[in-house]
Amino acid sequence: MKDIIYYSDDSYLGEGISLGIVRGILVKYKDRNIVQEGLGTGNLALKNGLMTYFPSTCNTVQLSETQFRKTYLVDSVMVWRINGKLSIFITRVIDMLAQCYMLLPPLQNKLLKTGTLFRNLFKLTPQIMKIAPMAEACFNYFVEADELHVECEVNSLAGYLSKVFILNELGADYFQNGVENGKIVLAPMGWKYITSGPDSTAFYNPDNDLSFFVKKINAKDLIPYKVFWGREKTKDLSWAGFEFEFDCRNKKIKSFGCEYIAKIK
């Protein structure tokens, strides 16, 4: 599709709650950046215990007009402040509640509204805080027409890997609807587990007849994984995308890789 452009810009650090996290490959539609608060296509996060870690440092090399290589350092952690004071306890509680939230799809809409109410009541604010690097990740991206082929390798710098999340997020304003097994539906609030093949599920923009989906996911070393899709739109959240959750906890590995295709058509 000629109106879709995949590109990289390391100076774009997003907006809203995730401001400061480096982005994956960005997407333009008709010369407009449609990533918003999303983390871009082909990005990562790590989870260890009840803390979630993100890259805030990235080096990008454009190898050709259609090939990019990004090297990320996972060197920041999402922490929360209550009434302006940093609280690791509150951070862990929020992370635990977020995990419960993902296990209860039918209640996610109500839980999201309740969470927003409590955040305002107790003046809970997020912060991306720099730490010593936990991992280095190399992503190779290959643009082929309306597809983005992604290959990645994650190498731990701090012990065995626990959970690895590969993220593909665009802007919520551009994808309010979804498609499940050929039927147009409302996009899910928060993360929803995809029980069928991931390419049976897509985000859809009816105004521009635009679909966004992922396919052909292949993990090295037979690491078990789940695929989720979701969308959140609040004052400081604006993303819609797919998340691959790779569970490395029982594998005792320090290196992990996967490949897949993201497509907008």
N, C-alpha and C positions, 0 to 999 in steps of 0.2 A: 504494500500500500504506500503510494507516494507521499501521502500526508503524514505518515509516521516516520520519525527519525529517532534512532537510538544514538546517544552521545554521552560524553563524560565531561564533568566539570567539578573538580575537587574543591572549588571555592564555594559551591552550593552546599550549605550545611543544614538545609531544611528550614522548618518553622515549627512553632508550637512546642509540644512536650518533648519532642525528639531533637530540638535544635542543638547542634554541636556534634551529632553523630554523622560521620561521613556517609555519603550516599553511594549506592551501586550505580549501575548504568541508568541514566536519566532518559526520559521519553518526551518528545515533542509531538503534538498533534496540531497540524496547521500552524506551526511555528510558536505554539504555546506549551510551556512546560506543564505537564499534567501529573507531576509527582506529588506536589503539595507537601504535606507532612510525612508522606510515605518514605520508606528507606531506599526506594529505587529497586531495580531488578538485579538480582545476584548480589546479595549482601548477607551478613551473618550476625548471630548473637550466640553467646555461650551461657549456659546455666550451670552453676555449681552450688548445691544446697538451695538456699532461698535467696540467692543473689543472681542478677542477670548482668552480663557484661557485653559491651559493644565496642566497635572500633571508632576511635576519634582521630586516627592518623591513617593516611592512605597515600600511596605513590602510584601514579597512573602513567603507563606508557601506551601511546597509540602506535601499534605496530604497522597498521595500514589503514586505509579508509574504512575497512569493515572489521578490524580486529583490535581489541583493547586488552591490556593486562593490568590488573589492579592488585597491589600488595597491601593488605590491611594489617594493622597492629590492633589487636583487641586490648585496648589500654584505658578503658573507662568503665565505670559501673553506674547504674541508675540508682540513686539514693533519694530518700524523701526527707523533707523538713516539716516539722510541725511547729506552727507559730514562729517560723524563722530559724528553728534550731534543728541541726542535723540529727537524725535518729536512725541508727542501724536496726533497732528493734521494730520501729514502725515500718521500715523498708522491708524487713522479713515478713511482717504480718501482711502487708499489702501484697507481696509476692505470693504468699500462701493463699490469700483470698482470690488472687488472680488465677491460681491453679484450680481452685474450687469452681470459679466462674466458668472456666473452660470445660469442666465436667458437667455443667448444667445448662446446655443450650436453650431449653425452653424458658429459662428464667433470666437469660442474659440481658434482655431489654430492661427488666425491672432492676436487676442488680447494677447495671450501668448507671441508671438514674439515681439509685440509692448511693452508689459510690461517689457520684458527682456531688450529691447533697452533703455527704460526710467530708469530702475534700474541702468544700466551702466552709462548713461549720467549724472544722478544726484547723483551717488554714494550712492544708497539706499541699506542699509544692514540690515538684520533682527537680532534681539536679543531676547533670552528667558530670561525674567527678573523675579526674585523672587518677590512674593507678599504674603500678609497674606492669608492663605488658604480660598478658597471660597466654597469648597465642599469636601466631602469624599465619595469615591466610593468603594464598595466591589464587586469584580468579582470572581465567581466560574467557573472553567473550568473542563470539564470532557472529556477525550480522549476516543473515541470508534472507533477503527479501523482507517479509514481515515477521521473521523469526529471529530470536536471539538464543544462540547455543551457548550454554554456560558450562564450564568445567572448573572445579575448585578443589583445592587441597588445603586442609587446616592442620597446622602443626602446633602442638601445645608447647608452651615455654614454662609450664608450672604443673608438672605431674600429668596423670592420666586425664583424658577427656571424659566429661560426664554427659551432658546433653549439648548437641550442636543444632542450632536452628538456622536454616537457610531461608532467607526472606526475599520476597518479591512483592513490593508494595507500590501502588500508584495512588493518585488522589481520590478521595471519597466523592468529591463533587462531580467527577467524571464517570463514576460507575455506581449508580444507585440501584441498579437491577442486577439480577443474575439469571443464569440458565442452568437448570438441572435436568439431565436426561431429556433434553430437547424442549423443556417447558420454561417459559419466562416466569421468574419468581422475584420476590424482593431479596436483595442481598442480605446475608445474615448479619445480625448485630454481634460484634465480637467474633471470636474464633469458633468455627464449626467443623467437626471432623468429617472428612469426605470418605464415605464407606465404599463407594464404587471407584472406578478408574478416575484419576484426576482430570483427564481431558473430557469427562462427561459433565464437568462443572465449569462454568465460565462467568466472568462479570460481563455485563452488557450495558451499553449506552444506546438507548433506542433513538435518541435525537440524531446521532451520527452513525447508527448501525455498526457500532464498534464493539468487538469482543476481545476479552483478555483472559488467557488461560495458560496452563502449563501441561507438559506431556513428556513422556519418555524419561522418567526419573530412574537413574541407575546409581546405586550406592556400592562403593567398593567394600570388600571384606564382609558382604552380606550383613551389614549393620541394619537392624530393624528400624523402621521409620513409619511415621504417620503423616498424612497431608491434611492440612486445615485450610479453610478459606474464611475470610471475614472482612468486616467493614466497621469503622467507627467514625462518627461525625459529631464532635462537640466543639466547644470554644477553642480548645487547644489540641484536638485530635482530628485528623482528616486523612484517613488512609483506607485503601481497599486492596486486598491482595491475598497471596498464598504463602503458607509457611510449611516447611518440611521439618519435622522434629525427628532427629536421629538420636537414638538412645545408645550411647557408648558405655554406659556405666559398668556393665559386666564383661566388657571386652578387654580391659586393661591395655588400651592403645593410646598412643600419643600423636598419631597421625591418622587422618581420615580424609576421604575424597568422595566426590559424587559428580554427576553430570546430568543435565536435563535441558529442556527447551522451553522458553517462554515465548508466547506468540500473541500478537495484537493484529486483528484483521477486521 
